[in-house]
Amino acid sequence: HRAWDFPAGVRLNDIAWDVRATNTLANSGTNQFLPDKVDLSTARITNRQGRDVATMWANREAVWVTFADNPNGGDDYELDFSFGP
């Protein structure tokens, strides 16, 4: 995306996510991107591609991801997550 604009082409396990419409994507119905029983609190980033920082934190109900794409500009990012012990 461009500076101060919403990212485009966001996908979670091939599920499209319009982050302009909502900053939350529920893991249910046609948007189910993970199995029901996944313990989200065990999430960790196992691979990251992009020019700057991507961080995440989690609890049993949600995983939050933040990008700090500095210096100003934009890049494509790809994150792989793993769940479990």
C-alpha positions in Angstrom: 0.0 0.0 0.0 1.0 3.6 -0.3 2.0 5.9 2.6 -0.9 6.3 5.0 -3.3 4.2 2.9 -5.0 1.0 3.7 -3.2 -2.2 2.6 -4.7 -4.1 -0.4 -4.6 -7.8 -1.2 -4.6 -8.9 2.4 -5.2 -12.7 2.7 -5.2 -15.2 5.6 -4.8 -18.8 4.4 -6.3 -17.7 1.0 -9.3 -15.9 2.7 -9.5 -12.4 1.4 -9.7 -9.6 4.0 -10.8 -6.1 3.2 -9.1 -4.2 6.1 -10.7 -1.0 4.9 -14.1 -2.4 5.8 -13.1 -4.0 9.1 -9.9 -4.3 11.2 -11.1 -7.6 12.6 -11.6 -10.9 10.7 -13.5 -13.5 12.6 -12.4 -17.1 12.2 -15.9 -18.4 11.3 -18.3 -19.2 8.5 -16.9 -18.4 5.0 -14.0 -16.5 6.7 -12.7 -19.6 8.6 -9.0 -19.5 8.0 -7.9 -21.8 10.9 -9.4 -25.0 12.4 -11.9 -24.4 15.3 -9.7 -25.9 18.1 -6.5 -23.9 17.4 -5.1 -22.3 20.6 -4.4 -18.8 19.3 -2.4 -18.0 22.5 0.4 -20.3 21.2 0.8 -18.3 17.9 4.3 -17.4 16.8 5.8 -16.0 13.6 8.0 -18.6 11.9 8.8 -16.7 8.8 8.7 -13.0 7.8 9.3 -11.4 4.5 9.2 -7.6 4.1 11.5 -4.7 4.4 10.8 -3.7 8.0 9.3 -4.8 11.3 6.2 -7.0 11.8 5.2 -7.9 15.3 2.4 -10.0 16.8 0.9 -10.8 20.2 -1.9 -13.2 21.0 -4.3 -14.5 23.6 -6.9 -17.4 23.5 -9.4 -15.3 21.5 -7.2 -13.3 19.1 -3.9 -12.6 17.3 -2.9 -9.0 16.6 -0.3 -8.1 14.0 1.3 -4.7 13.6 3.5 -3.5 10.8 6.0 -0.6 11.0 6.9 0.1 7.4 9.7 2.7 7.7 11.1 4.7 6.1 7.9 6.0 4.5 6.7 4.0 1.5 5.4 0.5 1.2 6.4 -3.1 0.6 4.8 -6.5 0.3 4.8 -8.5 3.5 4.3 -12.2 4.1 4.1 -13.8 7.5 3.9 -17.5 8.4 2.5 -18.5 11.8 2.8 -21.7 13.8 0.5 -22.8 16.6 1.0 -25.3 19.3 3.7 -26.2 21.8 
